[in-house]
Amino acid sequence: MALNSRCNVVFFSVLFSLLAIASSQLSSDFYATSCPTALSTIKSAVKSAVSKERRMGASLLRLHFHDCFVNGCDASVLLDDTSSFTGEKSAAANVNSLRGFDVIDDIKSQLESACPGTVSCADILAVAARDSVVALGGSSWTVGLGRRDSTTASKDAATTDIPSPQLDLSDLITAFSNKGFTTKEMVVLSGAHTTGQAKCQFFRGRIYNESNIDSDFATSTQSNCPSTDGDSNLSPLDVTTNVLFDNAYFKNLVNKKGLLHSDQQLFSGGSTDSQVTTYSTSSSTFYADFSSAMVKMGNLSPLTGTSGQIRTNCRLVN
């Protein structure tokens, strides 16, 4: 037991050291000289995409999360399958679910015209996530830049590393801890579910079988998610203000209106109840903590320096 404890201490010490090193290698003004229009180009494209479809904001934020949780923030999530690897798009958490690839393609095309071979797809994802939250009315944060793009992707890693919506609280804590996040950071990052939608197949078990759910909420949600059909039918993750990035998600949890099992686990008599209550009553605290956690997520194992490459097409290795 003592040996395991020492091993865990060493593991997390190394992990946090790597996060600190990654943070020091990224710089918010990385493209100030090489591509001064990079940030404004991304912001404009995201704003346009979200104005056309509010859900796109959640989709772009989710792309960044699913990228960073699998071998770091390296744009591996954008790669199509090749003869040498099966990519992450076909993993269970992503297939027929991840969206926004066309928006990223459009941004990349504009940046390749303005600054060829300069701005990485991984940085586009990181900035687009921030700009999406802002476009939906949420807080902003400073994005460190200088990530490079991977030359491979892994369906198996995506299957293993991306948390399932069926996880209990203890497994959620472990999944985020494995990436260097505290329990508090896991809770606040889950607040991204204040916008976006989920398919019936991922919450059917909750609305038909669980007891810690508001009965009226369960009944109304069942109307669009039959017990034996409609797997792809969509329902909002936040039943109250789904097109706004606010703290309503946490208010919903307090009222037993979390859509996913993993959502409601955050307020179900466990150790995270108090944190959910805090965010439900203070949007400013939620915004500040969310911004800090997003900066940390953006620092997960980026490729920098001469590692990786700057893809010309985000879907393909050069």
Phi, psi and chi 1 to 4 in degrees:
 res  aa     phi    psi   chi1   chi2   chi3   chi4
   1 MET       -  -44.0 -179.0   67.3   73.4      -
   2 ALA   -63.8  -39.7      -      -      -      -
   3 LEU   -63.0  -43.7  178.9   59.3      -      -
   4 ASN   -61.3  -39.9  -73.1  -22.5      -      -
   5 SER   -63.3  -44.3  -63.0      -      -      -
   6 ARG   -64.2  -38.5  -74.3 -163.6  -65.0  -87.4
   7 CYS   -63.2  -41.4  -71.7      -      -      -
   8 ASN   -64.0  -41.1  -72.9  -25.3      -      -
   9 VAL   -61.6  -44.8  169.1      -      -      -
  10 VAL   -62.3  -44.3  170.8      -      -      -
  11 PHE   -59.1  -50.1  169.7   76.6      -      -
  12 PHE   -72.3  -29.7  -73.8  111.1      -      -
  13 SER   -63.9  -43.4  -65.6      -      -      -
  14 VAL   -64.7  -43.0  170.8      -      -      -
  15 LEU   -61.1  -47.7 -178.2   59.2      -      -
  16 PHE   -66.6  -33.6  -67.6  134.0      -      -
  17 SER   -64.4  -41.6  -64.6      -      -      -
  18 LEU   -64.5  -38.1  -70.2  174.2      -      -
  19 LEU   -62.7  -42.1  -76.2  170.9      -      -
  20 ALA   -64.4  -41.3      -      -      -      -
  21 ILE   -64.7  -43.2  -68.2  171.2      -      -
  22 ALA   -60.5  -43.0      -      -      -      -
  23 SER   -61.0  -39.9  178.8      -      -      -
  24 SER   -71.2  -22.3   66.7      -      -      -
  25 GLN   -84.8  -18.5  -69.3  177.4  -36.8      -
  26 LEU   -95.4  149.2  -59.4  179.0      -      -
  27 SER  -142.2  135.6  168.3      -      -      -
  28 SER   -66.8  -21.2   60.8      -      -      -
  29 ASP  -107.3   25.9   61.3   -4.5      -      -
  30 PHE   -54.8  -36.0 -172.7   83.0      -      -
  31 TYR  -102.1   12.4  -61.5  113.2      -      -
  32 ALA   -55.6  -37.5      -      -      -      -
  33 THR  -100.8  -42.0  -58.5      -      -      -
  34 SER   -75.6  -27.8   60.0      -      -      -
  35 CYS  -157.2   73.8 -167.3      -      -      -
  36 PRO   -62.3  -19.0   19.5  -31.6      -      -
  37 THR   -93.8    4.4   60.6      -      -      -
  38 ALA   -57.7  -53.1      -      -      -      -
  39 LEU   -66.6  -40.6  -66.3 -178.3      -      -
  40 SER   -67.9  -33.6   60.6      -      -      -
  41 THR   -65.9  -45.4  -61.8      -      -      -
  42 ILE   -64.4  -45.7  -62.1  171.2      -      -
  43 LYS   -59.9  -44.8 -179.2  178.2 -179.0  179.3
  44 SER   -63.9  -42.3  177.2      -      -      -
  45 ALA   -67.5  -40.3      -      -      -      -
  46 VAL   -66.5  -45.2  168.7      -      -      -
  47 LYS   -58.9  -41.3 -173.9  175.5 -179.2  179.9
  48 SER   -66.1  -44.2  175.4      -      -      -
  49 ALA   -64.8  -41.5      -      -      -      -
  50 VAL   -71.3  -33.7  173.8      -      -      -
  51 SER   -67.2  -30.4   67.7      -      -      -
  52 LYS   -77.1  -35.3  -68.0  176.1 -177.6  175.7
  53 GLU  -150.4  107.4 -176.8 -161.9   10.3      -
  54 ARG   -59.0  -31.9  -58.5  -73.7  -74.5 -178.3
  55 ARG   -61.8  -24.4 -177.1 -172.7  172.8 -159.7
  56 MET   -62.1  -29.6 -174.2   54.9   66.5      -
  57 GLY   -59.3  -45.6      -      -      -      -
  58 ALA   -66.0  -36.9      -      -      -      -
  59 SER   -65.5  -41.3  -62.3      -      -      -
  60 LEU   -70.5  -36.9  -67.0  172.5      -      -
  61 LEU   -63.4  -41.3  176.1   58.9      -      -
  62 ARG   -67.3  -35.5 -172.8  164.7  179.8 -105.8
  63 LEU   -58.5  -44.3  -94.1 -179.2      -      -
  64 HIS   -63.9  -44.2 -179.9   48.8      -      -
  65 PHE   -61.4  -47.4  175.1   83.3      -      -
  66 HIS   -70.2  -23.7  -78.7 -138.0      -      -
  67 ASP   -72.4  -52.6  177.5   39.2      -      -
  68 CYS   -66.5  -31.4  -67.3      -      -      -
  69 PHE   -75.1   -8.9 -108.7   61.4      -      -
  70 VAL  -119.1   99.3 -177.4      -      -      -
  71 ASN    60.5   25.8  -63.8  -36.8      -      -
  72 GLY    89.3  173.8      -      -      -      -
  73 CYS   -82.1   82.9  -53.5      -      -      -
  74 ASP  -131.0   13.5   59.8    1.3      -      -
  75 ALA    62.6   19.6      -      -      -      -
  76 SER   -64.1  -26.9   57.1      -      -      -
  77 VAL   -64.5  -20.3   71.8      -      -      -
  78 LEU   -86.4  -14.0  -58.1  176.6      -      -
  79 LEU   -74.1  133.7  -72.7  173.3      -      -
  80 ASP   -76.9  159.7  -70.0  -23.0      -      -
  81 ASP   -62.3  149.5  -66.1  -10.1      -      -
  82 THR  -131.9 -178.4   70.9      -      -      -
  83 SER   -71.0  -18.0   58.1      -      -      -
  84 SER  -102.2  -14.1   59.7      -      -      -
  85 PHE  -155.6  152.3   65.2   80.7      -      -
  86 THR   -98.8  119.9  -58.6      -      -      -
  87 GLY   -77.6 -174.9      -      -      -      -
  88 GLU   -84.6  -14.5  -63.6  160.7   25.8      -
  89 LYS   -63.7  -26.9  -69.0  179.7  178.5  178.8
  90 SER   -94.6    2.7   59.1      -      -      -
  91 ALA   -66.9  153.1      -      -      -      -
  92 ALA   -55.1  -36.9      -      -      -      -
  93 ALA   -74.3  -13.0      -      -      -      -
  94 ASN  -117.3  -31.4  -63.7  -25.0      -      -
  95 VAL   -61.5  132.5   65.7      -      -      -
  96 ASN    52.8   28.7  -61.1  -39.1      -      -
  97 SER  -136.0  -50.1  174.1      -      -      -
  98 LEU   -65.4  140.3  -78.2 -174.5      -      -
  99 ARG  -136.0  169.8  -51.8  168.2   69.6 -112.2
 100 GLY    98.7    1.9      -      -      -      -
 101 PHE   -59.7  -36.4  -61.8  108.8      -      -
 102 ASP   -67.9  -33.9   53.6  -22.4      -      -
 103 VAL   -65.9  -43.7  176.1      -      -      -
 104 ILE   -63.5  -41.0  -59.3  -59.7      -      -
 105 ASP   -59.3  -42.9  -71.6  -18.5      -      -
 106 ASP   -63.8  -44.2  175.2   58.5      -      -
 107 ILE   -62.2  -45.1  -66.5  170.9      -      -
 108 LYS   -61.4  -41.0 -178.2   60.4  174.1  173.7
 109 SER   -61.9  -43.7  177.7      -      -      -
 110 GLN   -63.1  -42.1  -67.9 -175.8   53.0      -
 111 LEU   -72.2  -33.1  -68.9  175.2      -      -
 112 GLU   -67.1  -31.9  -77.5  -60.3  -54.1      -
 113 SER   -70.9  -40.2  -65.5      -      -      -
 114 ALA   -80.6  -40.9      -      -      -      -
 115 CYS  -142.8   78.1  -38.8      -      -      -
 116 PRO   -56.2  134.7  -23.2   34.5      -      -
 117 GLY    63.0   29.7      -      -      -      -
 118 THR  -116.6  -50.8  -57.0      -      -      -
 119 VAL   -94.7  124.4 -178.0      -      -      -
 120 SER   -76.3  155.2   69.8      -      -      -
 121 CYS   -65.8  -34.1  -57.7      -      -      -
 122 ALA   -64.1  -39.9      -      -      -      -
 123 ASP   -69.6  -36.3  -83.6  -12.8      -      -
 124 ILE   -59.5  -44.4  -67.4  172.6      -      -
 125 LEU   -60.9  -43.8  -75.3  175.8      -      -
 126 ALA   -65.2  -43.9      -      -      -      -
 127 VAL   -72.0  -39.2  175.9      -      -      -
 128 ALA   -63.2  -35.1      -      -      -      -
 129 ALA   -63.5  -47.3      -      -      -      -
 130 ARG   -61.5  -46.9 -172.6  -91.3  -49.0  -85.0
 131 ASP   -67.4  -28.5  -69.5  -13.5      -      -
 132 SER   -67.1  -44.2  -67.8      -      -      -
 133 VAL   -61.4  -43.2  170.6      -      -      -
 134 VAL   -63.8  -42.4  172.3      -      -      -
 135 ALA   -62.7  -26.2      -      -      -      -
 136 LEU   -92.9    6.6  -66.5  172.3      -      -
 137 GLY    97.2    7.2      -      -      -      -
 138 GLY   -90.7 -170.7      -      -      -      -
 139 SER   -82.6  164.7   56.6      -      -      -
 140 SER  -109.4  169.4 -175.7      -      -      -
 141 TRP  -155.9  161.9   58.4   90.0      -      -
 142 THR   -83.9  123.0  -59.6      -      -      -
 143 VAL   -95.2  120.2  178.6      -      -      -
 144 GLY   -70.4  141.1      -      -      -      -
 145 LEU  -126.3  161.7  -58.1  167.7      -      -
 146 GLY   122.4    8.9      -      -      -      -
 147 ARG   -68.6  152.6  -60.0  168.8 -170.6   79.4
 148 ARG  -118.6  168.6  -70.2  168.4   65.2   83.4
 149 ASP   -97.2  144.0  -58.4  -36.7      -      -
 150 SER   -72.3  163.2   70.2      -      -      -
 151 THR  -111.3    9.9   56.0      -      -      -
 152 THR  -154.4  171.3 -171.2      -      -      -
 153 ALA  -148.1  164.8      -      -      -      -
 154 SER  -140.8  111.0  171.4      -      -      -
 155 LYS   -60.9  -41.1  176.1 -177.5  178.1 -179.5
 156 ASP   -62.5  -41.7  -70.4  -18.0      -      -
 157 ALA   -66.0  -38.3      -      -      -      -
 158 ALA   -65.5  -39.7      -      -      -      -
 159 THR   -63.5  -37.2  -59.1      -      -      -
 160 THR   -81.1  -40.0  -59.1      -      -      -
 161 ASP   -93.1  -27.4  -69.2   -2.0      -      -
 162 ILE   -79.7  122.6  -62.6  173.1      -      -
 163 PRO   -61.0  137.4  -23.0   35.0      -      -
 164 SER   -81.2  147.0  162.3      -      -      -
 165 PRO   -69.8   -3.7   24.7  -34.7      -      -
 166 GLN   -97.6    1.3  -48.8  -56.3  -29.5      -
 167 LEU   -69.6  144.7  -68.0 -175.6      -      -
 168 ASP   -81.8  170.7  -69.5  -27.6      -      -
 169 LEU   -57.1  -46.4  179.0   58.6      -      -
 170 SER   -61.3  -37.4   60.3      -      -      -
 171 ASP   -74.0  -32.6  -66.9  -36.8      -      -
 172 LEU   -63.6  -45.6  -75.7  168.7      -      -
 173 ILE   -58.4  -43.4  -68.3  172.4      -      -
 174 THR   -65.8  -44.3  -62.1      -      -      -
 175 ALA   -59.9  -40.9      -      -      -      -
 176 PHE   -78.7  -34.5  -81.8   77.4      -      -
 177 SER   -62.6  -34.7  176.1      -      -      -
 178 ASN   -63.0  -20.6  -73.4  -18.0      -      -
 179 LYS  -101.3    6.3  -60.4  -62.5  177.9 -178.7
 180 GLY    92.6   10.6      -      -      -      -
 181 PHE   -95.5  143.3  -68.8  105.8      -      -
 182 THR   -77.0  168.5   65.5      -      -      -
 183 THR   -62.4  -39.7  -61.6      -      -      -
 184 LYS   -60.4  -42.2  177.8 -179.1  177.3 -179.2
 185 GLU   -68.0  -34.2  -71.4  166.1  -21.9      -
 186 MET   -61.7  -43.7  179.1  -87.4  -70.1      -
 187 VAL   -63.6  -47.0  173.0      -      -      -
 188 VAL   -69.6  -35.9   75.8      -      -      -
 189 LEU   -67.9  -30.1  -72.8  172.2      -      -
 190 SER   -63.0  -21.8  -62.7      -      -      -
 191 GLY   -63.0  -11.1      -      -      -      -
 192 ALA   -60.7  -19.8      -      -      -      -
 193 HIS   -75.9   12.7  -75.6  178.4      -      -
 194 THR   -74.7   -7.0 -170.2      -      -      -
 195 THR  -143.4  158.9 -175.0      -      -      -
 196 GLY   103.2  177.0      -      -      -      -
 197 GLN  -135.3  162.4  -58.2 -176.9   61.7      -
 198 ALA  -133.0  152.9      -      -      -      -
 199 LYS   -82.6  148.0  -68.6 -177.0  177.8 -179.5
 200 CYS   -50.0  -39.2  169.0      -      -      -
 201 GLN   -61.0  -22.1   67.2 -171.8   88.9      -
 202 PHE   -92.0  -10.9  -64.2  118.8      -      -
 203 PHE  -131.0    5.1   58.5   82.6      -      -
 204 ARG   -56.9  -45.8  178.7 -176.9  -74.8  116.8
 205 GLY   -59.3  -36.1      -      -      -      -
 206 ARG   -69.1  -47.7  168.3  154.8  167.7   72.9
 207 ILE   -76.2  -15.2   62.5  173.5      -      -
 208 TYR  -106.1  -24.4  -76.1   97.4      -      -
 209 ASN  -119.0  -15.8  -57.4  -36.2      -      -
 210 GLU   -95.0  151.6  -64.1 -172.7    8.2      -
 211 SER   -98.2  -24.0   58.6      -      -      -
 212 ASN   -86.1   57.1   60.5  -22.1      -      -
 213 ILE  -142.5  138.1 -173.5  169.4      -      -
 214 ASP   -61.3  127.9  178.0   85.1      -      -
 215 SER   -63.9  -39.5   58.3      -      -      -
 216 ASP   -66.9  -39.3  -69.6  -22.6      -      -
 217 PHE   -63.3  -43.6  170.3   66.8      -      -
 218 ALA   -61.7  -45.3      -      -      -      -
 219 THR   -63.7  -45.3  -60.6      -      -      -
 220 SER   -66.1  -35.9   63.8      -      -      -
 221 THR   -72.4  -33.5  -51.8      -      -      -
 222 GLN   -62.5  -25.6  -72.3  169.3    6.1      -
 223 SER   -64.1  -23.7   66.6      -      -      -
 224 ASN  -112.1    6.1 -167.3   45.3      -      -
 225 CYS  -142.4   83.4 -178.6      -      -      -
 226 PRO   -60.8  158.5  -19.4   32.2      -      -
 227 SER   -69.0  -22.2   59.2      -      -      -
 228 THR  -131.1   10.4   57.7      -      -      -
 229 ASP  -153.4  174.9 -161.5    6.5      -      -
 230 GLY    74.0   35.3      -      -      -      -
 231 ASP   -52.4  -34.4  -80.4    3.5      -      -
 232 SER   -92.7   -0.7  -63.7      -      -      -
 233 ASN   -62.2  137.2  -67.9   -2.7      -      -
 234 LEU  -100.9  144.3  -62.8  170.6      -      -
 235 SER  -135.3  148.4  -73.1      -      -      -
 236 PRO   -70.1  138.2   25.8  -34.8      -      -
 237 LEU   -66.2  -29.7  -71.1  161.4      -      -
 238 ASP  -116.9  110.1  171.4   -1.2      -      -
 239 VAL   -73.3  -12.2   69.9      -      -      -
 240 THR  -101.5  -54.8   50.6      -      -      -
 241 THR  -131.7   64.4   57.3      -      -      -
 242 ASN   -65.0  -24.5 -174.7 -113.6      -      -
 243 VAL   -97.9   11.1  -64.4      -      -      -
 244 LEU  -120.4  145.4  -64.5  176.8      -      -
 245 PHE   -95.0   97.2 -162.9   93.3      -      -
 246 ASP  -140.3 -165.8   55.0   19.7      -      -
 247 ASN   -98.8   16.2   66.6  -26.5      -      -
 248 ALA   -63.5  -28.9      -      -      -      -
 249 TYR   -54.0  -43.8  166.0   81.0      -      -
 250 PHE   -73.3  -33.8  -64.0  102.4      -      -
 251 LYS   -63.1  -39.1  -64.3  178.7 -179.2  179.3
 252 ASN   -62.6  -41.0  -67.6  -23.3      -      -
 253 LEU   -62.2  -42.6  -62.7 -173.3      -      -
 254 VAL   -60.4  -33.3  170.8      -      -      -
 255 ASN   -93.0   14.2  -67.2  -41.3      -      -
 256 LYS    61.0   37.6  -61.3 -176.9  179.1 -178.9
 257 LYS  -117.6   31.1  -65.0 -179.4  179.8  179.8
 258 GLY   -73.9  133.1      -      -      -      -
 259 LEU   -75.2  -45.7 -176.9   66.5      -      -
 260 LEU   -91.8  151.6  -56.5  175.8      -      -
 261 HIS   -55.3  -44.8  173.8   79.5      -      -
 262 SER   -64.9  -30.3   56.3      -      -      -
 263 ASP   -64.3  -55.2  -72.1  -28.3      -      -
 264 GLN   -67.4  -20.9 -163.7   59.0   55.1      -
 265 GLN   -60.0  -24.7  -79.4  -70.0  -68.0      -
 266 LEU   -71.3  -20.0  -56.4 -177.4      -      -
 267 PHE  -136.4   80.6 -168.2   85.7      -      -
 268 SER  -149.8   38.7 -167.7      -      -      -
 269 GLY    84.7   11.8      -      -      -      -
 270 GLY  -104.7 -165.7      -      -      -      -
 271 SER   -71.2  -14.6   61.1      -      -      -
 272 THR   -99.4    0.8   55.1      -      -      -
 273 ASP   -54.8  -44.6  -77.9   14.4      -      -
 274 SER   -65.9  -35.9   61.1      -      -      -
 275 GLN   -68.1  -40.3 -164.2   62.6   45.0      -
 276 VAL   -61.2  -43.6  169.1      -      -      -
 277 THR   -61.1  -42.4  -60.1      -      -      -
 278 THR   -59.1  -47.9  -65.2      -      -      -
 279 TYR   -69.0  -30.0  -67.8  144.1      -      -
 280 SER   -69.1  -23.3   74.1      -      -      -
 281 THR  -107.1   -8.6   57.3      -      -      -
 282 SER  -139.6   97.8  175.5      -      -      -
 283 SER   -66.6  -32.3   57.7      -      -      -
 284 SER   -65.6  -38.3   60.2      -      -      -
 285 THR   -66.6  -41.6  -58.2      -      -      -
 286 PHE   -60.9  -48.3  165.2   53.2      -      -
 287 TYR   -59.9  -45.9  -73.1  150.3      -      -
 288 ALA   -63.7  -46.1      -      -      -      -
 289 ASP   -69.3  -35.5  -70.8   -6.4      -      -
 290 PHE   -65.2  -44.6 -175.9   81.5      -      -
 291 SER   -59.6  -44.2  -65.8      -      -      -
 292 SER   -63.5  -41.4  -64.3      -      -      -
 293 ALA   -68.2  -34.1      -      -      -      -
 294 MET   -69.2  -36.5  -73.8  -60.7  -65.7      -
 295 VAL   -61.0  -43.6  170.0      -      -      -
 296 LYS   -64.2  -41.3 -176.7  172.3  177.9  177.4
 297 MET   -64.6  -38.0 -172.3  171.6   73.9      -
 298 GLY   -66.2  -14.2      -      -      -      -
 299 ASN   -95.8    7.3  -71.3  -26.6      -      -
 300 LEU   -70.2  107.8  -74.2  177.3      -      -
 301 SER    41.9   52.4  -54.1      -      -      -
 302 PRO   -73.0  152.0   30.2  -36.7      -      -
 303 LEU   -85.1  128.5  -61.5  172.2      -      -
 304 THR  -136.0  175.8   57.6      -      -      -
 305 GLY    66.6 -117.6      -      -      -      -
 306 THR  -105.9    3.3   57.3      -      -      -
 307 SER   -72.9  149.0  -60.8      -      -      -
 308 GLY    63.8 -150.8      -      -      -      -
 309 GLN  -155.4  173.2   62.5 -179.7 -144.6      -
 310 ILE  -104.8  102.1  -55.1  -62.1      -      -
 311 ARG   -64.9  143.0  -70.2 -174.4 -144.9  136.5
 312 THR   -80.6  -36.5  -58.4      -      -      -
 313 ASN  -122.1  121.7  179.1  -23.8      -      -
 314 CYS   -63.3  -20.1  -70.8      -      -      -
 315 ARG   -85.5  -14.0  -62.4  172.3 -176.6 -102.7
 316 LEU  -132.7  144.1  -55.9  171.0      -      -
 317 VAL   -71.7  141.5  174.8      -      -      -
 318 ASN   -57.3      -  -67.0  -14.9      -      -
